[in-house]
């Protein structure tokens, strides 16, 4: 597997974003896998959740799903 994106956390705050192989994780004990979330410096990491302005940061997939038009079958036809 190739390099992945990690957030470096200090006192609950994202202080840097790095790309590295998981085998190097021991070199950065404060690194948390950011998976596919658009995490940025200044975001918070609390209780295993990335937050921006107190709101959980969605994955790219969740953002795309939220941007989709509502299902036509769920629209009230009355």
Phi, psi and omega in degrees: 000143182282184179296151179235165183268130179235149174256133175270124186250132173226124180053040177079006181241140176286118182253346178195158176239130181227157175245126181203166174281144181302331180296342178268005183302328180295339178284343183227079184296344179261014180272138178234131179299125181269358183044236182248036177261137179281067182284144181226161176302135180101344175292165179255156174227106184226131178059032179079013182235134173279134181232146172230120183055037177080001182250132178303140179276122181282157173286165177300323179295318178294323178296316180296319180295322180291334181276348180292148176294149179299150179298130184298332180288342181269356180280133179294121183264011183276000000 
